[in-house]
Structure formats: C-alpha cells, structure tokens
Amino acid sequence: WSGTMLRVLYKLAMLPLLVGICYEILKWAGRSNSLLARAVSVPGLWLQHLTTFEPEDDMIEVAIAAVTPVLPKKPEDGQW
C-alpha cells in the first residue's frame, strides 16, 4: 500500500465521524441562543448573504417567461 492510498482510506474512514460531529454542532446551534452558538452560525450566515439576494424586476420577468410555456393551459387539470 502506498502512503497516498493509506491517507485517502484514512480520510474516507474519518468522514462519517466528522459529518456526524458537524451535524450535532449545527443542530445545537439551531436550538441555542448563546453567544457561542451565534459565533458558530455567523460564517454560514455571511456566506448565505453573499450568495443570495432579492431578484430584480427583469430577473423575475425572465423567470416568468421561462416557466410560462410549460404551465398547463388549465391549471385545474393538474397536467403538465
């Protein structure tokens, strides 16, 4: 076994443990109002703020124009 292969296997083996710990931290941060919980949540909220924004009117017009052709003629039929 090469050193690279052992490192890859080690990292893959540790992945479920790391994911579980992160899940528990996020779950705790969602329930808690403590200063530490807010500090843990802030980087994710900053990233969310950078990647999401209110669409402008022309963006909404393009979205409506893109969806309109696939909408059913009679919505009550429920057929697409």
Number of C-alpha atoms within 10 A of each C-alpha: 5 6 8 9 10 11 11 11 12 11 12 11 11 11 12 11 11 11 11 11 12 12 12 11 14 15 11 12 18 12 9 12 10 9 10 10 16 14 11 13 15 11 11 11 12 10 10 11 10 9 8 8 8 7 8 8 9 9 11 12 10 10 11 11 11 11 9 10 9 9 12 12 12 9 9 7 8 9 9 9
